[in-house]
Amino acid sequence: MTPVEPVPTSWELGVGEAAAGEDLVGYGADLSPGTVLAAYRVGLFPMGLGEGGGPPLGWWSPDPRGVLELDALRVSRSLRRSCRTFEVRVDTAFEEVVAACGDPSREGAWITPAIRQAYAELHRLGWAHSIETWRDGELVGGLYGIAVGGLFAGESMFHRVTDASKAALVALVDLLGRDLVEVRGGGGDRLVDVQWATDHLTSLGVSTLRRTDYLARLPRLLATRLPAAWC
């Protein structure tokens, strides 16, 4: 579906004068669709500061920022073989994916009921999406995030069997890259934002951008048309 623009936020959002290397740049505001969407458009994302991601609500802009260039994804031969054992679906079980990512027993859990509700509403409006991996009719892995123009802002992923989340990432990059030559030829850009570059993500090809470089690239990303799957 074509995304529906939400009611604009009443908050003024931005990185402001955040010092280099400082990831947390603000707190407060709300999780209304207009606020969350406006945050992504200026390089921010929400995550609570309390236990388990509880309040107060923080707004983050990591410096450096973890990103995955579409042509940088590393797919080993074994992973490529493993990918063929999954069925990939898009946006068929969004809330189930978010719930699995938000399992409170997971280390570093931060996805609260309020976050789940906020992103479910963004999904209904056509902005939030899930890439799911299935096996024998069972959801075994996936990821979710926000798609704005050429930017896919990944929020979280999960797996219940080996390689299920990696296969979802491979499928996401394939979805975003199907017309990449045409997009770049027209001056557009596409990128997966992963927030922070963990060792695991770095092994898959994730690199980093300084916050200033990420913010400078955002306008071109936002001006790029969405992939056909989400128009």
C-alpha positions as CSV (number, residue, x, y, z in Angstrom):
1,M,0.0,0.0,0.0
2,T,1.1,3.6,-0.6
3,P,2.1,5.0,2.8
4,V,-0.4,7.3,4.5
5,E,1.2,10.5,6.0
6,P,0.2,10.7,9.7
7,V,-0.8,13.9,11.5
8,P,2.3,16.0,11.9
9,T,4.1,16.0,15.2
10,S,3.9,19.0,17.5
11,W,7.5,18.4,18.7
12,E,10.6,20.0,17.3
13,L,13.0,17.1,16.6
14,G,16.7,17.1,15.6
15,V,20.2,16.3,16.6
16,G,20.9,19.9,17.7
17,E,24.3,20.4,19.2
18,A,25.0,16.8,20.2
19,A,28.7,16.3,20.7
20,A,30.6,13.9,18.4
21,G,30.4,10.4,19.7
22,E,27.4,11.1,21.8
23,D,24.5,8.6,20.9
24,L,21.7,9.8,23.1
25,V,20.6,13.3,21.9
26,G,17.3,13.9,23.7
27,Y,14.4,12.5,25.7
28,G,10.7,12.9,26.1
29,A,8.1,13.6,23.4
30,D,5.8,10.8,22.4
31,L,5.4,7.7,20.1
32,S,2.6,9.0,17.9
33,P,3.1,8.0,14.2
34,G,3.8,11.6,13.2
35,T,6.5,12.0,15.9
36,V,8.3,8.7,15.1
37,L,8.2,9.3,11.4
38,A,9.5,12.8,11.8
39,A,12.3,11.4,14.0
40,Y,13.6,9.0,11.3
41,R,13.5,11.9,8.8
42,V,16.0,13.8,10.9
43,G,18.2,10.9,11.8
44,L,16.7,9.9,15.2
45,F,15.0,6.8,16.5
46,P,13.3,6.0,19.9
47,M,14.4,3.7,22.6
48,G,13.5,3.9,26.3
49,L,16.1,4.7,28.9
50,G,14.5,2.6,31.7
51,E,14.7,-1.0,32.6
52,G,13.7,-3.2,29.6
53,G,13.3,-0.1,27.4
54,G,10.8,1.5,29.8
55,P,10.4,5.3,30.3
56,P,11.7,7.9,30.0
57,L,11.7,7.8,26.2
58,G,15.1,8.5,24.7
59,W,15.9,9.7,21.2
60,W,19.1,8.3,19.7
61,S,21.4,9.3,16.8
62,P,24.5,7.0,17.1
63,D,27.9,8.4,16.2
64,P,29.2,6.5,14.4
65,R,26.1,5.0,12.7
66,G,26.0,1.4,11.7
67,V,24.9,1.0,8.0
68,L,24.7,-1.7,5.4
69,E,25.4,-0.7,1.9
70,L,23.4,-3.0,-0.4
71,D,26.4,-4.1,-2.4
72,A,28.4,-4.8,0.8
73,L,26.4,-7.7,2.2
74,R,28.6,-10.7,2.8
75,V,26.8,-14.0,1.9
76,S,28.9,-17.1,2.4
77,R,28.2,-20.2,0.3
78,S,26.8,-22.0,3.3
79,L,24.5,-19.1,4.1
80,R,23.3,-19.0,0.5
81,R,22.5,-22.7,0.7
82,S,20.7,-22.2,4.0
83,C,18.6,-19.4,2.5
84,R,17.1,-21.8,0.1
85,T,15.6,-23.8,3.0
86,F,13.4,-20.9,4.0
87,E,10.2,-19.4,2.6
88,V,10.4,-15.6,2.7
89,R,7.3,-13.6,3.2
90,V,6.9,-9.8,3.4
91,D,4.4,-8.1,5.8
92,T,2.3,-11.2,6.5
93,A,3.1,-11.4,10.2
94,F,4.4,-8.0,11.2
95,E,3.1,-7.9,14.8
96,E,4.3,-11.5,15.4
97,V,7.8,-10.5,14.3
98,V,7.8,-7.5,16.6
99,A,6.6,-9.6,19.5
100,A,9.3,-12.2,18.9
101,C,11.9,-9.4,18.7
102,G,10.5,-8.0,21.9
103,D,10.6,-11.2,23.9
104,P,11.5,-10.0,27.4
105,S,13.7,-13.0,28.0
106,R,16.1,-11.9,25.4
107,E,19.3,-10.2,26.5
108,G,19.1,-6.5,26.2
109,A,15.3,-6.5,25.6
110,W,14.0,-3.0,25.0
111,I,10.8,-3.4,22.9
112,T,8.0,-2.4,25.3
113,P,4.2,-2.7,24.7
114,A,4.2,1.0,23.8
115,I,6.9,0.5,21.2
116,R,4.9,-2.5,19.8
117,Q,1.7,-0.5,19.6
118,A,3.5,2.5,17.9
119,Y,5.1,0.4,15.2
120,A,1.9,-1.6,14.6
121,E,0.2,1.7,13.8
122,L,3.0,2.7,11.5
123,H,2.6,-0.7,9.8
124,R,-1.1,0.0,9.3
125,L,-0.2,3.3,7.7
126,G,2.2,1.6,5.4
127,W,5.6,2.8,6.8
128,A,6.7,-0.2,8.9
129,H,7.5,-3.5,7.4
130,S,8.6,-7.0,8.2
131,I,10.7,-9.5,6.3
132,E,9.8,-13.0,7.6
133,T,11.4,-16.4,7.2
134,W,9.2,-19.5,7.4
135,R,9.8,-23.2,7.5
136,D,7.1,-25.8,7.3
137,G,4.4,-23.2,7.8
138,E,6.1,-21.9,11.0
139,L,7.5,-18.4,11.5
140,V,11.2,-19.1,12.5
141,G,12.9,-15.7,12.0
142,G,12.6,-12.2,10.7
143,L,13.3,-8.5,11.0
144,Y,11.3,-5.3,11.0
145,G,11.9,-1.6,10.4
146,I,10.7,1.6,8.8
147,A,11.0,2.3,5.1
148,V,11.1,6.0,4.1
149,G,12.2,6.6,0.5
150,G,15.4,4.8,0.0
151,L,16.1,4.4,3.7
152,F,15.3,1.2,5.5
153,A,15.8,1.8,9.2
154,G,16.1,-1.6,10.7
155,E,14.9,-2.0,14.3
156,S,15.4,-5.6,15.4
157,M,15.6,-9.2,14.2
158,F,15.1,-12.6,15.7
159,H,15.7,-16.3,14.9
160,R,14.4,-19.5,16.2
161,V,16.5,-21.7,13.9
162,T,20.0,-21.3,12.6
163,D,20.4,-18.6,9.8
164,A,16.7,-17.6,9.9
165,S,17.4,-13.9,10.7
166,K,20.4,-13.8,8.3
167,A,18.2,-15.1,5.6
168,A,15.7,-12.3,6.3
169,L,18.5,-9.8,5.9
170,V,19.6,-11.3,2.6
171,A,15.9,-11.1,1.4
172,L,15.7,-7.5,2.5
173,V,18.8,-6.5,0.6
174,D,17.5,-8.4,-2.4
175,L,14.1,-6.5,-2.2
176,L,15.9,-3.1,-1.9
177,G,18.4,-3.8,-4.6
178,R,16.2,-5.2,-7.4
179,D,16.2,-1.8,-9.3
180,L,19.3,-0.3,-7.7
181,V,21.1,0.4,-10.9
182,E,18.1,2.4,-12.2
183,V,17.8,4.1,-8.8
184,R,21.4,5.2,-8.7
185,G,21.3,6.2,-12.4
186,G,18.5,8.6,-11.6
187,G,20.5,10.1,-8.7
188,G,18.8,8.1,-6.0
189,D,20.2,6.1,-3.1
190,R,19.2,3.2,-0.9
191,L,20.7,2.1,2.5
192,V,19.9,-0.1,5.4
193,D,20.4,1.7,8.7
194,V,21.2,-0.8,11.5
195,Q,21.9,1.8,14.2
196,W,25.0,0.3,15.8
197,A,27.6,-1.9,14.1
198,T,27.9,-5.0,16.4
199,D,30.6,-7.6,15.7
200,H,27.9,-9.9,14.4
201,L,26.6,-7.3,11.9
202,T,30.1,-6.3,10.9
203,S,30.7,-9.9,9.9
204,L,27.8,-9.6,7.4
205,G,29.2,-6.4,5.8
206,V,27.9,-3.6,8.0
207,S,30.2,-0.6,8.2
208,T,29.9,2.8,9.9
209,L,29.3,6.4,9.0
210,R,30.1,9.5,11.0
211,R,26.8,11.1,12.1
212,T,27.6,14.2,10.0
213,D,28.0,12.0,6.9
214,Y,24.8,10.0,7.7
215,L,22.8,13.2,8.2
216,A,24.3,14.7,5.0
217,R,23.2,11.6,3.0
218,L,19.6,11.5,4.5
219,P,18.0,14.0,2.1
220,R,19.0,12.0,-1.0
221,L,17.8,8.8,0.7
222,L,14.5,10.3,1.7
223,A,13.9,11.7,-1.8
224,T,14.4,8.2,-3.5
225,R,11.3,6.3,-4.4
226,L,10.3,3.3,-2.4
227,P,10.9,-0.2,-3.6
228,A,8.0,-1.4,-5.8
229,A,7.0,-3.9,-3.1
230,W,6.0,-1.0,-0.7
231,C,4.5,1.5,-3.1
